[in-house]
Amino acid sequence: MEQENTYYATGRRKKAIARTWLKSGTGNITINKRSADNYFSVKSLMDIMAEPLVLTDNLSKYDVVVTVKGGGSTGQAGAIRHGITRALMLVDPDLRTALKKAGFVRRDSRVKERKKYGQKGARARFQFSKR
């Protein structure tokens, strides 16, 4: 799939990993061999995913092909956004300033905190009783 006008980048968020290919086209977005409308049932996730393309006015200039696995739908949308951002920076390094200002360049490192032994959850304790 490697051609002269194809750009590849990896995006991550929480447990989701998105492998993203950007190539010149008409604006079709394909996620796991399905259209983006079919893949994400919630419109807000579609908006999150396409934010870098809308911000840089490249929504109708590129076709995006994504393979995403792991995590939930919100994490996957964030991972796709990160992957598209990185691919756009490969296309045109001048877009970096606008994308960085919007906060899309840096990987969101927040992940679920592990459950600790002797506790109910990551931070929640079992109820304490003096007697």
Buried (B, 14 or more C-beta within 10 A) or exposed (E): EEEEEBBBBEBBBBBBBBBBBBBEBEEEBBBEEEEBEEBBEEEEBBEBBBBBBEBBEBBEBBBBBBBBEBBEBBBBBBBBBBBBBBBBBEBEEEBBEBBEEEEBBEBBEEEEEEEEEEEEEEEEEEEEEEE
